[in-house]
Amino acid sequence: MLHTIKMRKLAIFFAVLAILPLLILLSAELVSTLLKCTVKEVLPTDCKLFNYDIGMILAVAYTAGWAVLLTLPTAGIGAYICYIKSLKTSRTSENKNGAQ
């Protein structure tokens, strides 16, 4: 039972890790759209939020979106494997408990 819970938590962790760069990219896109500023990854931009220039932060967040190409397949496969393994161990433990 404890092994199943750990595997499900690990699967959730891998799933969050897989989509985290995408969420960062989408949040940067949302902020730049709401502030009506154009963010360029090469040039400095003038994007003010509470009188603080966040243009470079948004540019880094846009660039971090490329990490999706690495994290989505690897962490996604890890999440899938952990979830399937947790299902198998829960079925095995249910069958053992039912046989007794």
N, C-alpha and C positions, 0 to 999 in steps of 0.2 A: 504494500500500500504506500509506504513512504517513498519507495523507488518510483512509483507511478507519479506521485505528486512532484517529486524533484524533476522528473523528465518533462512534465507538462510546464513547469516553471521555466525550465531551460528552453523549451520550445517557444514559449511566449517571449523570452528574452531575445532569442535569435530572430523572431519575427519582427520585433521592435527595432532591433539592430539592422535588419534588412531594409526597412523603409524609413529609417531616421534621416538619411541624407535627402531623400525625396521630400520629407516633411519640412526640412530646413529650406530647401529650394523653393517650395511652394509658399512658405511663410515670407521669404524674402520677396517673392513676386507679389504677394498680397500687400506687403508694406510699401513697396515701390509704386504699386498701382494706387494705393490710397493716398500716398503723398504726391502723386503725379510727378514723379521724377524718373528720368531715364538713367539706368545704371549700365555702365560700360565696364567690362572687366579690365580693360587696358588703361583707360583714361580716368583721372579723378572726376568725380561727379559732385554736384552740389545738391545734396539731399538732406534737408534739415528736419530733425525731430526734436522738439523741445529745445530749440536753439543749439542743437548738437549735430554735427555733420556725421551721418551714418552711411555715407556713400561707400566708403571702403569696406565697412562691415557687410553691407549688402552685396558688394562685389565678391567678397570672400565666400559668402553664403551661396551665391550663384555658382562659383567655381567648385564648391563642395558638392554640388549636385552631381558632378561627374563621378563621385564615389559610389553612386548607385550602380554603376556598371560593375563594380566589384562586390559590393555588399549584398545586392539583391540576389544574385545567383548563389553565392557561397552561404550566406546566413539563411537564405530561403530554403536551401537544401538541408542545412543543419536543422532548421525548425521543423521541416517535414519529417526528417528521420527521427528526431526526438519525439514528435507527436505520434508517429506510427508505432514507435517502440513503447510509448506509454500506453497506447491502446492495447497492444499485444500483452503487456504485463498485467494490465487490469483485467483482460479477458482470462488470462491464465490463473490469476488469483481468484477470480469469480468461479472458474471451473473447479479449482481445488476446494474452495469453501462449499460449493454446491455438492461435491462428491462426499463430503464428510457428513 
